[in-house]
Amino acid sequence: MTSEELADEVGNFIRRCRGRILGIGAEQYEEPDGRQKFETMPLVELVIYAREEAQDLAVYAAMLDIRLKKLEDALREKDVTL
């Protein structure tokens, strides 16, 4: 993979993130006046929300690691190289 190809993949990833903001994110977090909920929520509420999101990230990382381990084991078993 060239640097250009990697940059393209990063751009695609960011476009998908942007799509989430403009789709489900807008439905859930955009206020009628166009501001985002995080802009007006009390700071303590924002901190609690951010901590919950950080905890969710850790859980997703653990789940991903479990699946990657299974994939690694399967690849080793078949002696797959790319």
C-alpha positions in Angstrom: 0.0 0.0 0.0 1.5 3.3 -1.0 1.2 6.5 1.1 -1.3 7.8 -1.4 -3.5 4.7 -1.0 -3.3 4.9 2.7 -4.3 8.5 2.6 -7.2 7.6 0.4 -8.3 4.9 2.9 -8.1 7.4 5.8 -10.2 9.9 3.7 -12.8 7.2 3.1 -12.9 6.4 6.9 -13.4 10.1 7.7 -16.1 10.4 5.0 -17.9 7.5 6.8 -17.5 9.3 10.1 -18.9 12.5 8.5 -21.8 10.5 7.2 -22.6 9.3 10.7 -22.6 12.9 12.0 -24.9 14.1 9.3 -27.2 11.0 9.5 -27.9 9.3 12.8 -25.9 11.9 14.7 -28.0 14.8 13.4 -31.2 12.9 14.3 -30.0 12.2 17.9 -27.9 15.3 18.8 -28.8 18.3 16.7 -31.0 20.8 18.4 -33.8 22.7 16.6 -31.6 25.8 16.6 -28.9 23.9 14.7 -26.5 23.6 17.7 -25.3 20.2 18.9 -26.4 18.9 22.3 -22.9 18.9 23.6 -22.7 22.6 23.1 -25.4 23.4 25.6 -25.5 20.4 28.0 -24.1 21.1 31.5 -20.4 20.3 31.7 -20.9 17.6 34.3 -23.3 15.8 32.0 -20.8 16.1 29.1 -18.1 14.6 31.3 -20.3 11.7 32.3 -21.3 11.2 28.7 -17.7 11.3 27.5 -16.6 8.8 30.2 -19.4 6.4 29.1 -18.3 6.7 25.5 -14.6 6.0 26.6 -15.8 2.9 28.5 -17.7 1.8 25.4 -14.6 2.2 23.3 -12.7 -0.1 25.7 -15.4 -2.7 25.5 -15.4 -2.5 21.6 -11.6 -2.8 21.7 -11.8 -6.0 23.8 -14.5 -7.5 21.6 -12.4 -6.7 18.5 -9.4 -8.2 20.2 -11.3 -11.4 20.9 -12.4 -11.7 17.2 -8.9 -10.8 16.0 -7.4 -13.6 18.2 -9.8 -16.1 16.6 -8.8 -14.9 13.1 -5.1 -15.1 14.1 -5.6 -18.7 15.3 -7.4 -19.6 12.1 -4.8 -18.1 9.9 -2.0 -19.8 11.8 -3.8 -23.1 11.6 -4.0 -22.8 7.8 -0.6 -21.2 7.6 -2.0 -18.3 5.6 0.3 -15.5 4.4 -0.6 -12.5 2.4 
